[in-house]
Amino acid sequence: MIMSQKNFFHTAADLLTALTKVVLGSHRSAIPRYGDDGKRLIIMGNGPSLRQTIADSSDILCQTDTMAVNFAANAPEFFSLRPRFYILADPHFFAAAQHDNVRKLWDNLASADWKMTLFVPFGIKLPDGFKHEVVRFNAVGVDTPQWLENKLFSMQRAMPRPRNVLIPAIMLGVWMNYKDIVIVGADHSWMQTISVDSQNHVISVQPHFYKESAGEQKRVNSEYEGYRLHQIIHSFYVAFNAYHQIARYAKTKGITICNATPESFIDAFERRAL
């Protein structure tokens, strides 16, 4: 009886937290249904395996609607792959114009001479004169009973907690009504590279398919200072749990999500070769 009461109060608290976040932090949203024509969407994470995927399957990537994320535009491959969609979600991309890596990113995005749609969260201010189509989305993360998740996700008012950019990227693919979504470059093999040094500093190496600039490496390392191992492992839990939330919701919409990343740690989606 005591345990059931605890579960009831925890559930009630989760509901109240989720509804408060949605009411205060979300906006009315209608993501365009770019996928209504039955085409496939390939979402390109920035994991190290993407380099081999590009080498083996660049023709497929160039002939399919693709979505790139984060600092992908700073890699030379951005201009050959010409992604149809791009997503930025981390506040760093909008509040750190003094960083060389961020300035380079916006310069490269502005230089894209093909039709590209940029997705950013509501409330974000973009650089003046940005010429590409911009679509805003609600990056409000919730973890509630399924009946409420289904409602909030379908209204595009919320999503699973966006621990990393791949989570909103996949949700946008679902909201755009792509019935076949394939994920590449999503290694998520952080647990193989995490360690603790002799001063009890947690070191988390997160390699990408491109070479990271020294300034960006220094910034990421500084962000991890002060975090304890249990906090970082919990953030891993949040991300991997979010993928299972997405997989369950996508199934209710008749949408197939496949992971074509070799040796990916994501266990929520069907595995399939690209």
N, C-alpha and C positions, 0 to 999 in steps of 0.2 A: 504493500500500500504506500509506504514511504517512497519507494523507488518510482512508482507510477506518478505520485504527486510531483517528484522532482522532474520527471520527464515532461509532465504537463506544464510546469512553470518554465522549463527551458524552452519548450516549443512556443509557449505564449510570448516569452521574451524575444525569441528569434522572429516571430511574426511581427511584433511591435517594432523591432529594430529595422526589419526589412521595409515595412510600410512607411516608417518615418524617413528612411533614406530615399525611397522612391518619391514620396510627396515633396520633400525638400530639395532633392538633388536631380530629379529627372525632368525631361521635357516631352511634350508630344512629339512623336517621331513617326516618320513614314519612309523607311529606306526604299529606294527605287528597286523594282523587281527586275534587275538586269538579267536574271537567269531564266526568265519565262520562255526563252526560245529553245530550251532544252540543252544548252551547251554545258560543258564541264568547267569547273573552276579548280585551278591548282594554286594552293597557298604555299608560298615559298618561305619557310623559316630560314634563319640565318646560320643554322648549325653547320659544322664542318663538312657533313656529308653532302651538302648542296653542291660543293665544287665537283664531286664525281657525278652527281645527277646532271649538272649542266654539261659536263664533258660527254656523258653517254646519251643524253636526251634533249639537247638544246632545240632540236627541230620540233619536238612535242611541245616544249615550253613556249616556243615562239608562235606556234599555231593554236594555242589554247588561251583562254582568258586566265590570266595569272594575277596574283596579289603579292606584292613585296612589302616588307616591314622594316621599321627602324632605320638603321644605317645602310641598308642595302644599296641605296642610291649613290653611296660613296665608293662602291665597287665598280670597276670598268664594265662588268657584265650587265649592269643596269641598262646601259645604252644599247646593248645588243638584244637583251631579252624584252625590253620595252613593255613592262607590265601594264596591264589594263587598269589595275587598282593598286593603291598604296595606302597603308595605314600607319599612323603615328598615335600613340596613346600616352606614353610617358611624359609627364610635365617637363622633363629636362629638354625635350625638343622645342619647347615653346618659351621657356623662361631662361635659357642659357645662351643667348645670342653671342655672348662674348667668347664662347668656346669655338675654336677653329673648326672642330669636327662638325659642330651644328651648323655653322655658317656654310661650310662646304656642302652639307646635306641640302640646305635650302637652295643654294645656288644650282646644284645638280637637278633638283626637282623642277626648278624654274626653267632649266635648259631642256627639259624633255619636250621633243617636238612631235609627240604623238598624243592621241586622245587618252587621257589618264584621269581617273577620279581619285581624289585624296579623301580618306575618311579620318576625321578627328573628333574627339569628344566635344560635347556641348560646353560652351563657356571658354573655349580656347580662342585667343587672338592670333591671327595669322600675319605673316609679314605683309607689308603694304605691296599691292600690285601683283599678288599671286594670281596667276592666270588660269590655272586648271580648275575644273569642277570640284567643288568641296561639298561633301555630305557629312553632316554631324550625327553622332550617335550617343546614346546614354551608356556611359561606362560605370554604371551603378551596379555593384556586385551584391548579390543576395544568396543566401543559403537557407531555403525554407522548405516546407512540405511541398511535394510535387504538384499538388493541385494549384497552389499559389504561384509556384515557379512557372508552370505552364501559362497561367494567365499573364503574369508580368513579362515573360519572354515573348509571348505572342503580341502583346501591346508594344513591344520594343522599348519598354520602360526600364528593364534591368537585364542582367546577364549573370552567369556564374562569376564569382570574384575574379577580376582580371589580374591575376598574379603576374602574367606576362602577356605580351602583345598577341601571341597566337590564340589566346582565348577569345578576345573580341574579334580577331580576324575570322575565326571559324563561325562565330555567331553572325557576323555580317554576311558570310556566305549563305548561311541558313536564311537570314532575313531577305537576302536578295533572291531567294527561291532557286538557287542552283540545286538540282536534284542529285548531282554527282559531284562531291567535293573530295579532292585528293590533296593530301598534305605531304610535302617533301621538306627536307632540311630541318626536321624537328627531332634532332638527336636526343635532347633532354637528358644527356648522360652526365649530369652534374654530380651524381653520387660517386662517379668514378674519379672525379678530380677534386673533391673536397678533402681538406686536411686541416690539422691544427698544429701550429708550430710550438716551439719550446717556451714561448711567452703566452701561450693559450690564445693566440690570435687565430681566428678561423680564416682559412684561405680557400676561396671558392674560385676555381678557374672555369670560365665559361667561353670556350673557343668558338670562333665563327668561321665561315667559309672564306672570309676575306681577312687580310692582315690588319689587326687593330692598331690604331695610332697610339703612340706613347702617352699622349695626353688623355686619351679615352681610357687606357689601361689604368692610369694613375687615378682618374676619377672613380672608376668602378671599385678599385681597391680601397679608396677612402670611404666609399659608401658602406663597405662591409665592416669597417672598423667599429668596434663596439657591439657588434651582433654576436650572440652566443650560438653555439652549435644547435641547440634545441630550437632556437628561433628560426634559423635557416632551414632546418629539416622540416619544421612546420610549414614554412612557405612552400617547400616542395610538395607537401601533402595538399595544400590548398590548390596548387596548379593541377596535380594529377587527379584530384577529386573533381575539379571543374570540367575536365574532359569527359568524365563519366556522366556528369550532369548534361553536357552538350549532347553526348551520344544518345542518352535517353530521350531528350527533347526532340532531336532531329528525327528519331524513329517515329515519333507521333506525327510528324509532318511528311513522312514518306521520303525522307532525304537520306542518301547513303554517304557516309563519311569514311574514307579509307586512308590509311597511313602507308605511304610508299617510301618511308625513310628507312634505310637499312639499319638494323640493330637499334632502332628507337626504343626508348624506355617507356613510351606512352602505351598503355595496355587497354585503352578504352575503345579503340577503333579497329575495324577489320584491317588486316594486312593485305597489301596488294602491290605487285610490281607496277611501276609507272608504265 
